[in-house]
């Protein structure tokens, strides 16, 4: 049942809205690559579903952040502030299982 819910039109709209908010918040160009995923986590203390956002700027720097809730529960205020963009950059050589 969970798989069907994740592919519903409502779920896809939630992912699109998160992309839109990320683009607006960080003033990204329309052609910027933005990936939004909902992942399951089975580790102790981890929420059952979390939303992961990765995006690239024009200089090809990858940035990412996690929201510790399902995509359908994310609201615009959950997107990090624009002034945090530099801290969201992924350093070269960094390896992370999420994105």
Secondary structure, 3 states (H helix, E strand, C coil): CHHHHHCCHHHHHHHHHHHHHHHHHCCCCCCCCEEEEEEECCCCCCCCEEEEEEEECCCCCEEEEEECCCHHHCCHHHCCCHHHHHHHECCCCCCCCCC
